[in-house]
Amino acid sequence: MKSLGLALGGGGLRGLAHIGVLQVLEDHHIKVSMISGTSIGSIVGGLYACGISAYELEAIALRLKPSDYLDYNISGFIKYLLSLLVPGVEAQLNGIIKGCKLERLIYQLSDGRSLSQIKIPLSIIACDINSGLEVVFTNSVNIVGSHRCIIIYNALLSEAVRCSSSIPATFVPRFFHGRQMVDGGVKTMVPVWIQKLMGAEYILAVNLGQREYNKPVAGLPQIISRTINILTYETSDTEEKIFADILLFPGVEEVPLDGIDQARAIIKQGRLAMQKLIPELKRGLK
């Protein structure tokens, strides 16, 4: 069998569909040889690489509450308002969610593992917002830095995931070794290209975006959300066509960051989408 590389894309809580994809692979005894992930893809992929099964990941997701991973930056917002109203007071608002709870949660679930302690080859994508360079947190020795990206080997999984999941204007950027890190989707929403450097012989890419949108949008929030979805899909479209052997679209609609109560339905949608592609995947891996 060819080695299977799994590229898990970003997309907020829609990424719980990745759990359903992994469940189907487990059901059919299909081994994942290497994983790359952006944002929510880095969370699911990173924890799976730690040895947490897909069904255990579902149980964890079903237990979560928004307060377990969302810590709103209330003090930062108040300081920012004061800077607008009071002369001489200076403050910047860099995000509405601090991200400390998310990082702490991943640290606990991963038992504080560093990337070097994870046996499955893993690459997590982030972006240094100051330089615009792509950042790859990895334990794969096959990957070296270039003009295109920065490679970081020495990091905790929780640190890498926090950097990769820092959605601009939503999460406060995560400073790491002097770099201001934001969501990897700014550069690569579905990290397919890195799988080639990792040595994958057959690549399954999971894109949480949609080829087509069936519902019209109305109002500023929906227009902004749809615009971001279209743009982020385009960031990986060319790479997927060149490098991905099989491409999966779970087709999950937009989910708010506090919509964890929809976890069961989202995971099921991932399962159904993957089940349809299992015959093609098995043929491709032979």
N, C-alpha and C positions, 0 to 999 in steps of 0.2 A: 504494500500500500504506500502511496505517496504521503509525505509528511503534510499535515493540514495546518495552515496558518489561518488564524481567525482575527479579522480586523473589525473591531466594534466601534461604531460611530457615536458621536455625541448627539444630544437632543433632550436634555433635561430628564424628567421622570418617564418620558417615552422609552428611555433606555432600559426600563425594567423588562421590556420585551427581549432583551439579550438573555435574560434568565430562562425564558421559555425556549429560546434557540438552543441554549446549552443543555436543557433538559432532554430535548429530542436527540441531540448528539449522544448523550449518556444512554438514553433508552436503546439506541442502535449500536452501542459499544464503539462509537467512533471517537478515537483519541485526538485531542487537540494538542499539536506538537509545540505551537508557539502562539502567543497572543499579543496584539497591539490594541491600544484603546485611547480614545479621546473623551475627556469629560466623563459623563456617566458610563461610557465604554471602559474608561480606565478604572472606575470603581468596581463594576461587575467583573471585568477581566482580571483585575489585580487580585480581588478576593478569591476568584476561582483558581488563579495560579497559586494561591496560598494553600490550596487543598480543600477549600470549602466547596462542597458539591452544589450542583444547580438547585437541587431540592432543598438543601439547607439554606441557600440564598433566598429562595422563595419564603421559607419560614421566617427568616430574618426580616424580609421586606414587609411581611404581613403583620409583624409585631411593632413596626416603627410608627411613631407619631411625628408630625411636623416639628414639634418642639425638640425632638431627638437630634435633628440635623440643621435646623434653621435658627440662627441667632441674629435677630435684627439689630442693625447698627443705630439704635435709638440715640445714644449719646453723640455719635458723629453727626446725626441729622440735626440735633438740637444746636450743637456748636456751629454747624453750617448756617442755620437760620439766624443765630446771633451775629455771625459775621456779616450777614446781609442787612441786619437792623442796627447794629451797634458800631459806630465808627471806631477804628483801631483794632477791632477783633478780626483775626484772620484764621480761617479754617477751610479745609477742603473736604468735600464729600466724595469719597472714592468708591462707594458701593453701599447698598442698603442692607446687605447681609455680611456679617463679619467672617464667617467661614470657620471659626474655631471649633464649633460643635461638630461640623462635618469631619474635620481633620481628626478630632479626638475619637469620633465614632470609628473611623477607618483604622486608627491606631489600635483600638481595643479589639476590633474584629480580626485584625491581622496579627494580633499578639506582638505588636511593635516590630514586625519584621522589616529588615532593610531589603532593598532589591537584591543584594548579593545572597540573601538567605532563601530566595525563592528559586526553586529548581526549574520550573518551566520558563523558557526564554520569554521575556516580557519587555515591551516597550510602551511607554506612556508619553503622549504628546502634549506639550504646553507651548506658550509663546512669550518671549520677552518683549513686553509692550514698548519698552524704551528703544530697543534696537530694531524691533520687527523681526528678529530671527526666530526660527523654529527651534524648540528645545526638546530633546529626546532623553527622557529618563529610562535607563535600560540596564539589564543584567547580561545582555548579549555581547560577547567579546568580538563579534564579527563587525560591529558597527563603529565607525570612526567619524570624527567631526569633519566638517567641510565648510565652504563659504555659505552653504545653504542652512546649516543647522549646528547647534551646540549639543554635544553629547555629555550627559551626566550619569556617572555610575554610582557615586556615593550619595545615597539618599534613602530615607525611610519610604516605604510604600505610601504611608499616610501623607508625607510631604509631597511626593510626586502627584498623588491623586488630588490633593488640595490645589496645587498649581494648575493642573490640567482642567479642573472644574470651576475655575474662577471666571464665570461668565461676566464679560465686561458690563459695567454699569449696574450689575446686580450684586455680585460678590466683590468684596474688597480684594484687590490684587494681593497675591502672596509673595512677599520678598524672600528670595532664596539666593544666598551667596552674592548679594549685591544686585541681583536682577529682579525686576518687577514682573512677576509671572501672571499671565491671564490664560483663559480657556484656549486649549489647543485647536479648537474649531476655527479660530481666527486664521490659522494657517492650513490645517488639514482636518476636516470634519470626520472623514473616515480614513484612518491611517493605513492605507494599502501599500504605499511605496516602501515603507520600512520593512514590510514582510519579506521583500526580495532580498534586502541586506541581511535579514535574520536567517535566510536560507530556506524559506518555505517553498515546497514543490507544488502545492496546490493551495490557492487562497480563496477563502470564503469571506466576503465583505458584507457587513450588515449596516445599511444606511437607514437611519430613522426618519429621513425626509420623505418626500413623495414626488413621484414623477408628475402627477397631475393633482390638482386640488378641485374637489367637487363642490365645496361650499364657498359662496361669495363672502367677502369681508366687509365690515362696516365699522366705522369709528377708528380713532387714532391708535388705540392699543392693538387692535386686530390687524390694522394695516402695517404697523411696525413689526409685529410678530411674523406675519406672512412674508414681509420683505426680507427679514433676517433668515427665515427658513429657505427662501429661494436662493439667496446669496450663499449661504453655507452649503447648500446642496451643490452649487456650482464649484465650490472650492475643491471638491473631490471627484467631480464628474469625469474629468480627463484621466486622472490616476486610476479610477475604477475601470474605465474602458481598456486601459493599457495593461494593468497588472492583475486585476481580479479575475479569477477563473469562474466564479459564480457569485452573483449579487442578489442579496435578499432585501426586500422592502417590507417590513412588518405592517406599514400603513397605519400607525397609531396617530390619532389626531392630537393636537396640542393639549398638554396637561400642565396645569399650574404647579409650581414648585411645592406647594403644600397639598397636592392632590394624591398623597400616598394611599388614601383610601381606595383608589382605583387600581392598586397594585395587582390584584388577582386577575382582573379583566385584561390588563396590559400584558401580563406574563402569558396568559392564554392566547392572546393574539400573536405573540412571538412564536409560541408552540405551533399554532395552526399554519403560520407562514413557513416555518422550517419543515414541517411534515410534508408539505407539497413539493419541496425541493430535495427530499431525501433520495429518491431514485436517481436524480441527476448527480447529486453529490457522490453517491456510491460508485456510479459509473466513472466519474472523474477521478476518484481516488485510486482506482484499479490500475 
